[in-house]
Amino acid sequence: MKYSIEKVATLIGARRYGQSEGQISWLLTDSRSLCFPEETLFFALRTQRNDGHRYIDDLYRRGVRQYVVEKVPEHHESLYPDANFLRVPNTLAALQRLAERHRDEFLSGVNGGAERKVPIVGITGSNGKTMVKEWLYQLLLPSQKIVRSPRSYNSQIGVPLSVWLLNEQTEVGIFEAGISQPGEMSALRDIIQPTIGVLTSLGTAHQENFRSMEEKCMEKLELMHDTEAMVYCSDNDIVSRCIRRMQYKGEKIAWSRYDEKVAFFIKEIATKESDTRITYVYQEEENSYTIPFIDEASIENAITCAAVALRLGLTPGQLADRMPLLEPVAMRLEVKEGQRGCVLINDSYNSDVNSLDIALDFMQRRCQQPMADGRHPKCKTLILSDIYQSGTSAEALYTQVSELAVKRGVERFIGIGPELTAQADRIQVAEKAFFTDVRHFLSSDIFAGLHDEIILLKGARSFGFDQITEQLEQKVHETILEVNLNAMVENLNHFRSFLKPETKMVCMIKADGYGAGAVEIAKTLQEHRVDYLAVAVADEGVTLRKAGITANIMIMNPEMTAFKTMFDYDLEPEVYSFRLMDALIKAARKEGITGWPVHVKFDTGMHRLGFDPVNDIDELIERLKHQNAIIPRSVFSHFVGSDSDGFDDFSAKQFALFDEGSKKLQAAFGHKILRHMDNSAGIEHFPERQMDMCRLGIGLYGVDPRDNHILHTVSTLKTTILQLRHVPAGETVGYSRKGKIERDSVIAAIPIGYADGLNRHLGNRRCYCLVNGQKAEYVGNICMDVAMIDVTDIPCAEGDQVEIFGEHLPVTVLSDTLDTIPYEVLTGVSNRVKRIYFQD
Ligand SMILES: *Cc1c(COP(=O)(O)O)cnc(C)c1O
């Protein structure tokens, strides 16, 4: 659907500046995702840290002509002569309003005359939203034309962008609504206006922003107010109570395992080895279906889907036919190192044009930076399977695919499947090849010749793309550290929320990013425009520079032997003593350098490194003034105990010392010297001491420094079961016969040992890991490369995954057992453990 710019101005009630004509079919909120500038409308959103108005100039140069703004740029007639600026009081509200009006436009038949009622399913809940949405899509796809939220676009920005995808052909819309604090749902409800509401499970996510579970549940139920029907599980007391409280008027489709009187009664759940049969009673008829999953979450989500699908008119027979075909939902784009210098981006999320666009955008961004070893990828390759998408002809679909691929800079296109092969002519990428199936591709010269390229793999599951991944992936030690980059960004934003918008941020990525891997962490932080990155030694800075990091980099422990390296790679040292300062000045003079930025450290109580802010300050100023080789860019000190209230008096003394010393330093110079003191705990505990800048460390990696609770888990250390064996009572396991077996047991060997960072003191049942969600204790001494665990009571098989710490087992469980801090466990994961990065 296209809208003219006049129409958009009317719909959102904007004042228009500019005269030129324009047609809109794409909405853009993140300038980096631009694809079709001629038909794009950019919303200059203001967020806590950023302001979309800053990108207008850049976007204009790239061809964008239509803007929604809060402030019209000065001299726009001369600077941007053929642009239109639609001025509104709040750009986010305007985006939401446009989506809302778009939904009204054709779904309630305002233009069309006859009322065309399209069912819209709105899904909310703490967990399972995306799975329910995707499965509903899979269930309805054979008979209906569906528009749904891409991936998990469920926020205040994601929802309007999703609803915008509705078009004249749509027969069902399925949208997710996610909230994180009170008051957010009503805006989402107005945009989605669901006819059927779905509440998936209620959990603890975002609970920090709500006073109680009830309050959160009531907020979620805001989505349901004007719906015709609502699907939920009445076995949860909180949910049932809240629904009674809201006095819901529509049709309640509650499901329950215990209460026969509900609309959707679950009579039996029979779990076998690899599937589950669910027998239900709906509208007084008993039926059943089977799903190819056995875990609790899948069973619940499938029940929810069944209730919605039946309400939307699927017959029990259709349901029974389609349920066994449900496919797992892959939520993430995985980036992995491949064979022969390739980087693989694996996206096995349902294949459709919207998710292809998101994945291509991701690839394009990764390509703007060199790979980990500093080289640029030689080529951008897309390997794509046939796309199953209803409502579009193959010609139109693959023409659109080709346009996207070209716009996003794909240089080589490999199509797999009969339909793509038949549509080969539509693909306009210069280098292209087509195969009817994966087997033919794998035996081709093209596959054998892949090297030094960045490869996006995007295939419908039935095509067996996992065979390609398997062959292209580098075979590694089975122990991996998975790093969730989105979670890190959420942690960053959490800490930013304590600060004023103008306060700068240093992100500490010393010790290889607290173990998570400095390069990928730095790339992501650079994308989110943090002001400084800080590492311990010069070599760490060099690695970042070679990987294409252009952000400012601070060196916290500069070595006297590495000054030249710092000059060569634009690294800014900390200066903490006269001896170091003199050596640095001398080295700079030798290179003819003037005005090299440095960061002056004061010792205010840690008694580690730093100038004395009282006794050294006059001499420090004097010496700095009498040279021009270096220049103080910032001045800082470090709290000893910002994590504990018990040290508040001491912290206050530290701050007072710093405040006085740093003000003296500033007064001696004409340029602005940034003052900073807060670390992660300080940001939370003393936001009033933020001054010009803060230094975020452990919080970025997901551990709340004040009480050690986990914010968003960034790193998960995982391995797999190598071997299982029965060990009879009376035997022992491991070196020195430490692991005495008291009863007949099943013992699993896992390929991780103290050389990987699994501390030996966790052995002998002092701690545990998780196997299929259950606790398995370490038995006997942990070896160098292998450990043994007790899985006697846990159903498991060789090859099953084991979590050492992370997503389901907080790293603090390990650090508490070891009587240490999480920092030590995180930084202890050794280099030979492969890091794998992903975004949800
Ligand atoms: C490591 C470090 C930080 C970060 O501390 P966290 O407790 O991890 O937030 C801040 N400042 C300095 C000087 C550091 O060395």
The ligand as an SDF file (V2000), in Angstrom:
LIG
                    3D

 15 15  0  0  0  0  0  0  0  0999 V2000
   37.1930   -2.1840   35.9150 C   0  0  0  0  0  0  0  0  0  0  0  0
   37.0370   -0.7820   36.2290 C   0  0  0  0  0  0  0  0  0  0  0  0
   35.7550   -0.1910   36.2540 C   0  0  0  0  0  0  0  0  0  0  0  0
   34.4730   -0.9700   36.0930 C   0  0  0  0  0  0  0  0  0  0  0  0
   34.0860   -1.5000   37.3300 O   0  0  0  0  0  0  0  0  0  0  0  0
   32.7560   -2.3690   37.4880 P   0  0  0  0  0  0  0  0  0  0  0  0
   32.6530   -2.6530   38.9190 O   0  0  0  0  0  0  0  0  0  0  0  0
   32.9780   -3.6170   36.6900 O   0  0  0  0  0  0  0  0  0  0  0  0
   31.6600   -1.5480   36.9600 O   0  0  0  0  0  0  0  0  0  0  0  0
   35.6740    1.1790   36.4350 C   0  0  0  0  0  0  0  0  0  0  0  0
   36.7860    1.9280   36.6190 N   0  0  0  0  0  0  0  0  0  0  0  0
   38.0180    1.3870   36.6250 C   0  0  0  0  0  0  0  0  0  0  0  0
   39.1830    2.2710   36.8360 C   0  0  0  0  0  0  0  0  0  0  0  0
   38.1870    0.0230   36.4360 C   0  0  0  0  0  0  0  0  0  0  0  0
   39.3980   -0.4900   36.4470 O   0  0  0  0  0  0  0  0  0  0  0  0
  1  2  1  0
  2  3  1  0
  2 14  2  0
  3  4  1  0
  3 10  2  0
  4  5  1  0
  5  6  1  0
  6  7  2  0
  6  8  1  0
  6  9  1  0
 10 11  1  0
 11 12  2  0
 12 13  1  0
 12 14  1  0
 14 15  1  0
M  END
$$$$
